[in-house]
């Protein structure tokens, strides 16, 4: 319901603000009320990012033409599952979807967080599809999310396509305000760590992936250690599979990661042998290192979001060539937070220096002691 105000003067703001002044004339006189405004988008791309920015900024959004021309139009099941997850961790969140599912209106609520809630992510997307937006939002919750006060991600079960069966336990602390970010020194790679995981296949698959990765990395660096994690029984999910995750740590404390998986149950495609999985993950890591920057291309958008939410001072990062997702992130940060980045390329290293003034975003939900 609109909030009625008595007669008076009030300056109307621009359309991209939260409210706009509307004047009504009737027999009883002239009334003014504040109408809630929304940011309008089209298409299903960057669905998660729009929801995260809307929740953190408090600005409502309206997304139209969601797969309007597809044979199966509308919101997918994993997107609806993400909306249900946001409803669990917020208070006052309102979601409106039309009959065809092609138009979505999202009115964010207050992030409450807390512990004791369980969410079924389904099998259409990996758990990481839900963890990434959850971590960004949980930092500004009223209570710490999970069972502990620190950050912890515990893998209870590992699952693979198509039947899934994975389970994780997340604990995320709350922050009153983010510190300034100044990450412009890449440094040299000092060591590489990784985890080779497998389930419902031979235990030797993990060792074979390690051998494949080390055959590439040991020619360049001696400090390479990869753990093996083979799960059996109820902890192995419902489908066979294996994969390798690698993380390179630099001398300045930066982390660059890569990941490669092979599903032994894929239909119509031959699964990659473990040695090929290890070599491909190693080559992907080397490509990310060669691109330059303080993080890999997958996490560029996350780092830019944290810069925009930082204090009202200069936040600067050094990144490699921007991915399409990062370019869209810059546009969303300008639309939701009115944050504009200055981009300065460096020809010698082919990297980019991105600098902005943060919004000074504060956690207004956290209790003050």
KAPEBEL-V333680 format. One record per backbone hydrogen bond with DSSP energy under -1.0 kcal/mol. CO is the residue of the C=O (numbers start at 1). NH is the residue of the N-H. E is the energy in kcal/mol with one decimal. If there is no record, write none. Layout:
[[CO | NH | E] [CO | NH | E]]
//
This chain:
[[3 | 34 | -1.2] [5 | 32 | -1.3] [14 | 17 | -1.6] [18 | 37 | -3.3] [20 | 35 | -2.2] [22 | 33 | -1.8] [24 | 31 | -2.1] [26 | 29 | -1.3] [29 | 26 | -2.0] [31 | 24 | -2.7] [32 | 5 | -3.1] [33 | 22 | -2.0] [35 | 20 | -1.4] [39 | 62 | -2.6] [41 | 64 | -2.5] [46 | 50 | -1.8] [47 | 51 | -1.7] [48 | 52 | -2.4] [49 | 53 | -2.5] [50 | 54 | -2.1] [51 | 55 | -2.3] [52 | 56 | -2.4] [53 | 57 | -2.3] [54 | 58 | -1.6] [60 | 39 | -2.4] [61 | 106 | -2.5] [62 | 41 | -2.7] [63 | 104 | -2.8] [64 | 43 | -2.6] [65 | 67 | -1.1] [66 | 74 | -2.0] [67 | 70 | -1.2] [76 | 80 | -2.0] [77 | 81 | -1.9] [78 | 82 | -1.7] [79 | 83 | -1.8] [80 | 84 | -1.9] [81 | 85 | -1.8] [82 | 86 | -2.0] [83 | 87 | -1.7] [84 | 88 | -1.2] [85 | 89 | -1.4] [89 | 112 | -2.2] [89 | 113 | -1.9] [91 | 110 | -2.6] [94 | 107 | -3.0] [96 | 105 | -3.0] [102 | 66 | -2.1] [103 | 98 | -1.8] [104 | 63 | -2.8] [105 | 96 | -2.8] [106 | 61 | -2.0] [107 | 94 | -2.5] [110 | 91 | -2.7] [111 | 142 | -1.1] [112 | 143 | -1.8] [114 | 146 | -1.3] [126 | 129 | -1.1] [127 | 130 | -1.5] [127 | 131 | -1.9] [128 | 132 | -1.9] [130 | 134 | -1.4] [131 | 135 | -2.5] [132 | 136 | -1.5] [133 | 137 | -1.9] [134 | 138 | -2.8] [135 | 139 | -1.2] [137 | 140 | -1.6] [138 | 141 | -1.5] [139 | 175 | -3.0] [145 | 172 | -3.2] [152 | 171 | -2.7] [154 | 169 | -2.6] [157 | 167 | -2.1] [160 | 164 | -2.4] [164 | 238 | -2.8] [167 | 156 | -2.0] [167 | 157 | -2.3] [169 | 154 | -2.7] [171 | 152 | -2.5] [172 | 145 | -2.1] [176 | 363 | -2.6] [181 | 316 | -2.1] [183 | 318 | -1.6] [188 | 251 | -1.9] [191 | 249 | -2.5] [192 | 225 | -2.3] [193 | 247 | -3.2] [194 | 227 | -2.9] [195 | 245 | -2.1] [196 | 229 | -3.1] [197 | 243 | -2.4] [198 | 231 | -2.3] [199 | 241 | -2.0] [202 | 205 | -2.0] [204 | 208 | -2.3] [205 | 209 | -2.0] [206 | 210 | -1.9] [207 | 211 | -2.2] [208 | 212 | -2.1] [209 | 213 | -2.2] [210 | 214 | -2.6] [211 | 215 | -1.7] [213 | 216 | -1.1] [213 | 217 | -2.4] [214 | 218 | -2.1] [217 | 220 | -1.9] [217 | 221 | -2.3] [222 | 224 | -2.0] [223 | 192 | -2.2] [225 | 194 | -1.1] [227 | 196 | -3.3] [229 | 198 | -1.9] [232 | 235 | -1.2] [233 | 236 | -1.8] [235 | 158 | -2.1] [241 | 199 | -2.3] [242 | 262 | -2.9] [243 | 197 | -2.0] [244 | 260 | -2.3] [245 | 195 | -2.1] [246 | 258 | -2.1] [247 | 193 | -2.7] [248 | 256 | -2.2] [249 | 190 | -2.7] [249 | 191 | -1.5] [250 | 253 | -1.4] [254 | 250 | -2.2] [256 | 248 | -3.5] [258 | 246 | -2.5] [260 | 244 | -2.9] [262 | 242 | -1.9] [263 | 266 | -1.2] [273 | 277 | -1.8] [274 | 278 | -2.3] [275 | 279 | -2.3] [276 | 280 | -2.6] [277 | 281 | -2.4] [278 | 282 | -2.0] [279 | 283 | -2.5] [280 | 284 | -2.5] [281 | 285 | -1.9] [282 | 286 | -2.2] [283 | 287 | -2.1] [284 | 288 | -1.9] [285 | 289 | -2.2] [286 | 290 | -2.2] [287 | 291 | -1.5] [299 | 303 | -1.8] [300 | 304 | -2.2] [301 | 305 | -2.0] [302 | 306 | -2.0] [303 | 307 | -1.8] [304 | 308 | -2.0] [305 | 309 | -1.7] [308 | 359 | -2.4] [310 | 360 | -3.2] [311 | 313 | -2.6] [313 | 358 | -1.7] [315 | 356 | -2.0] [316 | 183 | -2.5] [317 | 354 | -2.5] [318 | 294 | -2.7] [319 | 352 | -3.3] [323 | 327 | -2.0] [324 | 328 | -2.0] [325 | 329 | -1.8] [326 | 330 | -2.1] [327 | 331 | -1.5] [328 | 332 | -2.3] [329 | 333 | -2.6] [330 | 334 | -1.4] [331 | 335 | -1.9] [332 | 336 | -2.9] [333 | 337 | -1.7] [333 | 339 | -1.5] [342 | 355 | -2.1] [344 | 353 | -2.5] [346 | 350 | -1.6] [351 | 346 | -2.7] [352 | 319 | -2.6] [353 | 344 | -2.5] [354 | 317 | -2.3] [355 | 342 | -3.0] [356 | 315 | -2.9] [362 | 364 | -1.3]]
//
